[in-house]
């Protein structure tokens, strides 16, 4: 599902954000990326979503080799990847409904289908009845749930979460991580960058440790992932 093979990322000023990173995350897996601020976690997510391209090495996502993927194919790839940010990145002058619906509006989906999908997404994250609320009226945990609903509105096969519980207390953190776990249990591949060791220990999932752009105690590159038909419809 996600495979990195000897990936490097170096910027024009010479800074090496990632150095010889290799790992594989199979379809339906859930894992945590650990590392200090500046370790390369966010850079890794930008490469996986093709916001930036690797300097060298190979990245394969959902069967697509990103090194050679045409610019015209990038929007379709991104529809398969839901991304959740620590700072939510919500539009505070728009309602919850409008925030969650935005990715579907961009691709021109019908209003009737948008309404159905938004209500379903809000139900899955526990925000039924909040469609008309403005984000500024919601708690931090509720705003994060809006971000998750927006990320899953396209029913992606992959979820990436960058420090999703960084500003939340323990109880809210548990609720947010449990939402990701619920999606994983119905077949969504989940990769979470976090400093929260309590969540890592609580879920007991695989960990990938980054330090100064390199993997510490590297996980095996080959995990013998079982290939499945990419055209199959997810059960969720």
N, C-alpha and C positions, 0 to 999 in steps of 0.2 A: 504493500500500500504506500509506504514512504521508505525510500532507500537512499542513503547518502553513501557515496563511495569516494573516499579520499578528497573531500571537499575543502577548498580553500576560499577565503574571501579577503582580498586586500584592497584597500581604498587608495585613491590617487595620491594621498599624502603619505603613503607607505604603511599606514596602520593595518595590521593583520587582525581582523575580527574573528576569523575562524581558521584553524590550522589542521589540515589532514583529518577531518571529521568523517567517520564512517559508522553507520548503524542502520538497522532495519527495523521498521515497525510494521507488523503484519496486519492484514485486514481484521478489524474487530478488536484489536489490542487497545489497551489503555496504559499510558506511561507518563512519568513525571520527568521533566528536565530540571536539574538542580544546578545552581551556580550563583556566585556573587554578582553584584551589579557590574555590568561590563564584561561578563564572562562570555557573551556571544549568544545568549538565548534569543533575544529579539532579532538579532541578525539572522539567526537560523530560520525564524518564522518568516522573515522578509524574503529569504531565498526560496522557501517552500511555496510561498504564494506568488512568487515571481514579481514582487515589488522591486527586488534587485536580483541580479544574476551572479552566480558563483564565478570567481576568477578562474578556478580550475576544478577538476573532479566532476563527478556525475551525480545528478539528483533525479530520481524517478518518483513520481507521485501518481498513484492510481493508474499505473501502466504508461504514463507519459514521461518521456525523457525531456526534462526541462531545458537542458542545454541547447537543444535544437528545436524547441517548440516555437512555432511562429507567433508573432505578436497578435495576429488575428484570432488565435486559438486561446489566448490567455483568459478572456472573459468566461469562456465555457469551463475552463479549469477552475477558476475561482468560484463558480457556482457549486462546485463539488466540495469546497472548503469553507467552513464557517469559522470566523475569527472573533474572539472575545478579548477586549482590551481591559486593562485595569482601570483606566479613566473613562470607561463607558463609551465615549465619543457619541453621545446622543445629541439630537437637535432639540434644544430646550424651548424653542418657540413653537414646537410641533407636539401634538398629542402622542401618547403611547402608541396608539393605533398607527399613526402616520410614521413614527420611527420604525416600527416593526415592519410595516408594509413597504418601506422605501426600496429594498432590493427587488421586489416584485413589480413595483411601479416602473423602475428603470428598464426592466426587460419587457414591459408592455403586457403584463398578464391582465386578464379581465377582472373587473371590479368584483364580480360575484365570487371568483376563485380567490382573489386577494382577501376578501372578508372572511371566507371559510378558513383559509390558511392562518390568518392572523389570530383568529379566535382559537384555533387549535394550538398554535404556538404559545399563546398566552396561558392557555389552560395547562400545558405541559410544564410551564415554569411557575405555576401558582399565582398568576395575575389575572384571573378571570374577573371581569367587572371593572378593570382599570383602563379600558380602551380610551376613554375620553380625558383621562388625567394628563396633566403636564408633568414631565419628568422632574421639574423642580419641586413638585409637591410630594415626591416619593422619597423614601429612605434610601440610603446607600445600597442596601441589599436589594431593594426593589428595582433601583436603577440598573444594577448589575443583571438582574433577571430580564429586564427589557433588552439589554444588550445580548443576552443569550438567546432570547426569542427571535431577535432580528438575525442572529447568526444562523439559526436553524430553520428559518422560514423557507429556504430553498431546498430543505431536506437533504443537506450535504452528507456525504459519506465520511467526511473527516471534520473534526472539530479541533481547532488550535486555541488555547487559552493562555494569554500572557499575563501572569500574576493576577488571576481573577479574584483573589481573596485578600489582596494586599492591604486594603483599607477597611476590612471588616473584622468584627469581633469573632470569637471562636464559634459561637452558636450560628451566626450567619454564614461563616466560612464553611461549616459543616453542611448547611443547607445548599449552598452553591455547588460544592464539590459533589454532593449527592445527586444533584441534577445531572452533572456530567456523567456520573456513574450510571444513572438510569439510562441515558442515551447510549452509553457503551454497552449496556446489557441487551439492547435491541440491535446491536451490530454496527454502531457508529465507532470509527477509530478515533481515539481521543489522545491528544498530546498536550500536557499542561506544564508551563514554565512556572516555577514557584520557589519561594524561600521557606514555605510553610512545612517544616519537617513533621509537624503533628499530623497534617493531612496525609503525608507520605506514609507515615507509620500506621495511621488509622486504616488506609485502604490496602496497604501491603501490595502495591503494584510495582512493576518494573521501574527502575530509575536510570537516568542517563546523566552523568555528572560532567559539567563543563567548568573548566578553569582556564582563564586567559586564552579562550578560544580553542582549547583542546579538550578532548574527552579524557577524563581520569578514570582509570580502571575500565577501559573500553569494553562495551558489550559485544558479543559476537556479531560479525557482519552478516553471516548467513544463518537465518533462523528457520529455513525450510518452510517459508510461507506457502500456504496452499492457495493457488490462483483460483479465482472465481470469475464468473461471467460478469463483466462490468455493466451489462445491460439489465441485470437483475434489479428488481425494485426492492428497496429497503422495507422491512416490515413495519417501520415506524412512520 
